[in-house]
Amino acid sequence: MEEILRKATEKIEKEYLSPFAQLSINTKGRLVEEEVCNVRSEYQRDRDRIIHCESFRKLKGKTQVFIVQNEDFRTRLTHTLEVSQISRTIARALRLNEDLVEAIALGHDLGHTCFGHSGEEVLDGITKGFKHNEQSLRIVDFLERQGRGLNLTLEVRDGILNHTGQGIPVTMEGKLVKLVDRITYLCHDIQDGIRAGIIKKEDIPENILNVLGHAHSTRVNTFVSDIIKETSIGLNKEGEPKIYQSPLVYDTMMELRTFMFTKVYNGEFCIREKEKATYIVEFLFHYFIDKSQELPSSYYTRIDKEGIKRVVIDYIAACTDNDAIKFFQSKVIPSPK
């Protein structure tokens, strides 16, 4: 009876999904072969493994833009859920595989460090090669489940690795998440920027608002509707299997991105916060390099095999904002006791 459930899902995919969608039955498999699940499709299993892993839970304590000490601001977890929701909405309209989209979206930022991109830049400067998407893949391949990893399908792993940077995901689902990730942080970071008092709505160029909309929900809907319409047209014209945007919306999105980097991400407030975060992350790195015995045993025992630098990087990348701040305070600020 249980096996019928998985086969029913696979049958529905085959009959309903677009020719451009990735069917779960056609997965290229896992790094380590496993017995199939009787109840869930392969991508549903990946989604569940990600949701239940420790790294996913830690996203609630990691910075999106503003250091996580105010519950009004978004965290990496809320960003991840927003990417998942928007991606699934578009995937359903385009008849792509929602389960694959959801798994990629939920796993794409697992490797983000404490303090978000600020922490990532510090670790990249130290290692000359730290990227959060690569760390996300390292987490699902190796670090989770006491070194066994989550053993995800190759399509989900590809979507996670190539959700940012120059790499192009092999599936339409991965390509969708890559674009939605950008749309999501631009739209939602406007809200947080206004809430933080860094920008006002009146600061946003009028031509951007006229194209995308004057309200947050309208801007999101403009992006979603545009992708659905333009991708449907592009694929029906036997175009390249990719996710399309209209030239007007794409150009406006890039103009909004420039505005956000100038006024928010590289603005005076975020630069000040970045300097603080940089100081803390650099302190943690050098502290644990000198006193590796203070690392949790699950990390310390890996030093002989992987090297102290790699292990310290993994530990710092796994820290939440509060983990890093509290440890820093315990070592630097005198105790009143």
C-alpha positions, 0 to 999 in steps of 0.5 A: 500500500505504501509503495503505491503512494510514491508511485502515484506521485511519480505518475502525477509528475509524469502526466502533469509536469512540463516537458522542461520539468525534472521528474523525480523518477529521472534523478541521477541519484545520490552519492551513496545509493539507497533503497527508495522510500515507499511513501515519498519521492526522491525530492520529497525525501531531500526536502524532509532531510534538510528541514530536520537537519541542525544547520536548517534550525540554526538559520533562525539565528543568522543575519540576513542583512541586520545582525539578529538582535531585533525580532522585527528583522528577517533572518536567514530562516525567514529569507529561506522560507520566503524563497521557497514560497515564491519559488513554489508559486512560480513552479506550480504555474509553470508546471515545474517540480515543486518538490525539487524547487522546495528542496533546493530553496530550503537548502540553498543558504545552509552554509551561511555564516554568523553575520551573513555576508559580513562573516562570509567575507571575513572567512573568504579573506582568511581562506582565499576561497570561502563561499557560502554556497560551497559551504552549503554543499559541504554541509549536506555532503559531509558535515551533517549527521556526524560526518555522514551528510544528508546524501541528497540527490544530485539535482538538489546538490547542483541547485544548492551549489549553483544558486549564486555565482557564475554556475548555472543549475542544470535543472529549470527548478534550480534556475528558478530558485537562483533568480527568486533568491535575488528577487526575494532579498531585494524586495524584502530587504527594502522592508527591513531597510525602511523598518531600520530607518536606513531608507525611506520609501521616498528614497527609492527612485520613482521609476523603480516604483512605477514599474515594480509597484509602490507596495511590497506585495505589489513588487513581489507580484510584479516579479512573479507574474512577469516570470510566469508570463515571459517564461511561458512565452519563451518556452512555447517559442522553443526558446532556451530552457531557462527562466525568462524576465521581460527586459523592462522588469529585468533592467528595473531589478538591476537598478533596484539592486544598485540602489540597495547596494548603495543605500543599504548594503554598503550604506553607513549603518551596515558598514559600521555593523560590518566592522563590528562583525568582522572584528568578532569573526577574526577574533574567533578564528585566531582564538580557536587556531591558538586554543583548538582544545576549546572547540566542541569535541565533535570538531576537535576530533577532526583536526588530525584528519582535516587540519585545524584551519578547515575545522575552525572555519566549519565551526565559525560558519556554523555559529549563530550571531548570538553564539559568536557574540556571547563567546566574544563577550565571555573572552573579552569583557570582564565578568562582574563576578 
